Amino acid sequence: MAVCEAVLTGDALRVSLRPEALEDLRLSDGEIEAVIEAPAEDVVLFREVLAQVLAYGRADAVPTRVVVRADRRIGPGGGRTV
C-alpha cells in the first residue's frame, strides 16, 4: 500500500505516502492535505468507510497509523474550531 499514515480530524484529511510510491503515483510530495467539504452526515459516513478501507488487507500492507476522529472542523473564514 502506498499510504503510510492517514489522519482525518473533523473535516481535515492528511495522508502521508511511502516514498517508493511517489513515482508510480506521479507525485513529488508525499504529504497530501485536503478539507472535506460536504454535509456533516456525509463526513461521518466518509470517516467510517475510510477507516474500514485503510484497515483492509494484509497486516504488512496497511498503513502504520490511521486516526479518524471528529473533534476539529473548519469554521467560517477558514479558522479551525473545536
N, CA, C and O of each residue as an XYZ file, in Angstrom:
328
protein
N       0.843     -1.173      0.000
C       0.000      0.000      0.000
C       0.886      1.233      0.000
O       1.949      1.248      0.622
N       0.454      2.237     -0.682
C       1.216      3.471     -0.800
C       1.066      4.382      0.420
O       1.887      5.275      0.629
N       0.027      4.164      1.221
C      -0.270      5.055      2.351
C       0.469      4.598      3.605
O       0.340      3.452      4.035
N       1.249      5.520      4.187
C       1.907      5.263      5.487
C       0.969      5.625      6.626
O       0.769      4.856      7.566
N       0.398      6.823      6.512
C      -0.466      7.346      7.564
C      -1.650      8.052      6.935
O      -1.541      8.636      5.857
N      -2.777      7.992      7.617
C      -3.960      8.749      7.231
C      -4.586      9.283      8.504
O      -4.929      8.521      9.408
N      -4.732     10.590      8.570
C      -5.305     11.221      9.752
C      -6.461     12.108      9.294
O      -6.263     13.068      8.549
N      -7.659     11.776      9.746
C      -8.847     12.573      9.468
C      -9.319     13.134     10.795
O      -9.794     12.399     11.660
N      -9.187     14.429     10.946
C      -9.606     15.109     12.165
C     -10.669     16.119     11.777
O     -10.386     17.108     11.101
N     -11.898     15.862     12.211
C     -13.003     16.713     11.770
C     -13.185     16.539     10.275
O     -13.494     15.445      9.804
N     -12.993     17.622      9.527
C     -13.125     17.544      8.077
C     -11.785     17.755      7.366
O     -11.759     17.987      6.157
N     -10.676     17.679      8.101
C      -9.342     17.839      7.521
C      -8.660     16.468      7.421
O      -8.471     15.784      8.427
N      -8.296     16.083      6.202
C      -7.652     14.798      5.950
C      -6.197     15.030      5.572
O      -5.897     15.823      4.680
N      -5.294     14.330      6.259
C      -3.867     14.377      5.922
C      -3.396     12.959      5.659
O      -3.566     12.067      6.491
N      -2.795     12.763      4.479
C      -2.314     11.447      4.071
C      -0.818     11.540      3.807
O      -0.362     12.435      3.095
N      -0.058     10.615      4.380
C       1.384     10.510      4.125
C       1.612      9.257      3.298
O       1.141      8.172      3.640
N       2.346      9.426      2.199
C       2.608      8.317      1.291
C       4.020      7.796      1.459
O       4.921      8.535      1.856
N       4.211      6.529      1.159
C       5.538      5.926      1.191
C       6.378      6.531      0.061
O       5.883      6.680     -1.056
N       7.636      6.879      0.333
C       8.488      7.495     -0.686
C       8.597      6.664     -1.963
O       8.639      7.223     -3.059
N       8.644      5.337     -1.838
C       8.797      4.494     -3.021
C       7.550      4.479     -3.914
O       7.620      4.009     -5.050
N       6.419      4.980     -3.424
C       5.179      5.000     -4.209
C       5.011      6.286     -5.016
O       4.171      6.344     -5.914
N       5.798      7.313     -4.708
C       5.602      8.618     -5.341
C       5.745      8.572     -6.854
O       4.937      9.174     -7.561
N       6.742      7.880     -7.365
C       6.945      7.841     -8.809
C       5.763      7.175     -9.513
O       5.278      7.682    -10.525
N       5.302      6.051     -8.988
C       4.157      5.361     -9.590
C       2.900      6.229     -9.586
O       2.078      6.152    -10.499
N       2.761      7.047     -8.557
C       1.592      7.923     -8.440
C       1.787      9.266     -9.150
O       0.883     10.100     -9.186
N       2.985      9.456     -9.713
C       3.352     10.709    -10.402
C       3.230     11.919     -9.477
O       2.708     12.966     -9.858
N       3.719     11.747     -8.271
C       3.704     12.814     -7.277
C       5.129     13.120     -6.846
O       5.993     12.244     -6.865
N       5.371     14.369     -6.458
C       6.689     14.733     -5.949
C       6.675     14.924     -4.441
O       7.729     14.918     -3.805
N       5.491     15.092     -3.865
C       5.357     15.332     -2.433
C       4.589     14.180     -1.806
O       3.533     13.794     -2.306
N       5.102     13.635     -0.730
C       4.475     12.515     -0.050
C       3.427     12.901      0.964
O       2.872     12.033      1.637
N       3.140     14.195      1.090
C       2.123     14.658      2.039
C       0.971     15.282      1.255
O       1.177     16.182      0.441
N      -0.236     14.797      1.507
C      -1.426     15.335      0.858
C      -2.373     15.795      1.954
O      -2.653     15.056      2.898
N      -2.861     17.016      1.822
C      -3.829     17.537      2.783
C      -5.053     18.013      2.028
O      -4.942     18.631      0.969
N      -6.226     17.718      2.580
C      -7.476     18.115      1.945
C      -8.521     18.405      3.011
O      -8.502     17.831      4.099
N      -9.425     19.303      2.674
C     -10.576     19.577      3.530
C     -11.783     18.957      2.846
O     -12.039     19.208      1.668
N     -12.515     18.152      3.585
C     -13.704     17.504      3.060
C     -14.863     18.485      3.202
O     -15.339     18.746      4.307
N     -15.307     19.024      2.071
C     -16.413     19.978      2.084
C     -17.681     19.245      1.690
O     -17.984     19.080      0.508
N     -18.414     18.811      2.701
C     -19.631     18.034      2.490
C     -20.515     18.203      3.720
O     -20.041     18.627      4.774
N     -21.794     17.873      3.588
C     -22.666     17.914      4.761
C     -22.106     17.023      5.878
O     -21.454     16.014      5.612
N     -22.369     17.410      7.118
C     -21.813     16.715      8.282
C     -22.093     15.213      8.258
O     -21.217     14.416      8.592
N     -23.311     14.821      7.867
C     -23.633     13.396      7.850
C     -22.808     12.641      6.808
O     -22.510     11.462      7.001
N     -22.439     13.293      5.719
C     -21.587     12.659      4.715
C     -20.152     12.517      5.213
O     -19.479     11.531      4.911
N     -19.688     13.499      5.972
C     -18.344     13.416      6.549
C     -18.287     12.275      7.566
O     -17.285     11.564      7.642
N     -19.343     12.097      8.336
C     -19.412     10.982      9.298
C     -19.317      9.654      8.552
O     -18.560      8.774      8.961
N     -20.066      9.497      7.478
C     -20.024      8.268      6.683
C     -18.639      8.076      6.062
O     -18.106      6.967      6.077
N     -18.053      9.144      5.517
C     -16.714      9.073      4.932
C     -15.707      8.597      5.978
O     -14.848      7.765      5.687
N     -15.817      9.128      7.191
C     -14.916      8.754      8.282
C     -15.009      7.250      8.568
O     -13.985      6.584      8.723
N     -16.223      6.722      8.638
C     -16.429      5.298      8.911
C     -15.861      4.424      7.795
O     -15.174      3.436      8.057
N     -16.151      4.793      6.562
C     -15.709      3.995      5.419
C     -14.196      4.092      5.249
O     -13.550      3.089      4.948
N     -13.624      5.265      5.434
C     -12.176      5.432      5.305
C     -11.442      4.510      6.270
O     -10.473      3.856      5.885
N     -11.888      4.453      7.505
C     -11.251      3.579      8.493
C     -11.323      2.119      8.066
O     -10.356      1.378      8.238
N     -12.451      1.699      7.515
C     -12.608      0.316      7.055
C     -11.694      0.024      5.866
O     -11.029     -1.012      5.832
N     -11.661      0.922      4.906
C     -10.845      0.716      3.697
C      -9.364      0.620      4.059
O      -8.653     -0.247      3.551
N      -8.907      1.501      4.926
C      -7.484      1.523      5.277
C      -7.079      0.360      6.174
O      -5.892      0.052      6.279
N      -8.038     -0.288      6.821
C      -7.730     -1.430      7.679
C      -7.813     -2.757      6.920
O      -7.457     -3.802      7.466
N      -8.271     -2.729      5.691
C      -8.482     -3.947      4.906
C      -7.174     -4.423      4.272
O      -6.400     -3.612      3.762
N      -6.932     -5.697      4.302
C      -5.783     -6.271      3.607
C      -4.798     -6.928      4.554
O      -5.051     -7.094      5.747
N      -3.663     -7.296      3.973
C      -2.608     -7.957      4.750
C      -2.064     -7.008      5.813
O      -2.006     -5.795      5.608
N      -1.674     -7.566      6.929
C      -1.144     -6.762      8.040
C       0.095     -5.971      7.631
O       0.313     -4.869      8.134
N       0.909     -6.513      6.726
C       2.127     -5.810      6.312
C       1.876     -4.782      5.209
O       2.809     -4.117      4.759
N       0.612     -4.647      4.768
C       0.310     -3.724      3.680
C      -0.623     -2.594      4.086
O      -0.945     -1.739      3.261
N      -1.060     -2.572      5.324
C      -1.950     -1.494      5.770
C      -1.110     -0.365      6.354
O       0.028     -0.589      6.764
N      -1.665      0.852      6.396
C      -0.923      1.979      6.962
C      -0.492      1.710      8.404
O      -1.183      1.012      9.147
N       0.650      2.266      8.789
C       1.135      2.083     10.150
C       0.362      2.938     11.146
O       0.378      2.664     12.346
N      -0.310      3.968     10.656
C      -1.072      4.846     11.547
C      -2.323      5.334     10.833
O      -2.246      5.913      9.749
N      -3.471      5.097     11.448
C      -4.748      5.606     10.958
C      -5.458      6.236     12.141
O      -5.714      5.575     13.147
N      -5.776      7.516     12.016
C      -6.500      8.238     13.065
C      -7.722      8.861     12.408
O      -7.603      9.616     11.444
N      -8.888      8.543     12.932
C     -10.128      9.071     12.390
C     -10.942      9.566     13.574
O     -11.464      8.776     14.360
N     -11.044     10.880     13.688
C     -11.818     11.430     14.801
C     -12.547     12.693     14.366
O     -12.235     13.291     13.337
N     -13.511     13.079     15.166
C     -14.429     14.134     14.766
C     -14.285     15.408     15.586
O     -15.240     16.180     15.665
N     -13.139     15.659     16.196
C     -13.063     16.759     17.154
C     -12.687     18.120     16.583
O     -12.738     19.110     17.313
N     -12.313     18.211     15.312
C     -11.994     19.532     14.752
C     -12.734     19.714     13.444
O     -12.861     18.784     12.648
N     -13.218     20.924     13.235
C     -13.879     21.273     11.976
C     -13.345     22.619     11.525
O     -12.866     23.419     12.328
N     -13.436     22.851     10.236
C     -13.069     24.147      9.687
C     -14.251     25.076      9.899
O     -15.367     24.767      9.481
N     -14.016     26.202     10.539
C     -15.080     27.146     10.791
C     -15.202     28.167      9.676
O     -14.412     28.149      8.732
N     -16.180     29.059      9.771
C     -16.339     30.109      8.766
C     -15.056     30.922      8.646
O     -14.419     31.236      9.651
N     -14.690     31.251      7.456
C     -13.483     32.036      7.228
C     -12.214     31.221      7.302
O     -11.125     31.793      7.259
N     -12.309     29.890      7.414
C     -11.139     29.035      7.408
C     -10.524     28.767      8.763
O      -9.595     27.965      8.865
N     -11.022     29.426      9.826
C     -10.449     29.181     11.156
C     -10.902     27.857     11.716
O     -12.052     27.458     11.528
N     -10.009     27.174     12.402
C     -10.359     25.876     12.980
C     -11.160     26.101     14.264
O     -10.892     27.014     15.045
N     -12.151     25.231     14.446
C     -12.939     25.289     15.674
C     -12.915     23.915     16.322
O     -12.698     22.906     15.651
N     -13.139     23.879     17.625
C     -13.187     22.606     18.350
C     -14.598     22.364     18.823
O     -14.871     21.346     19.458
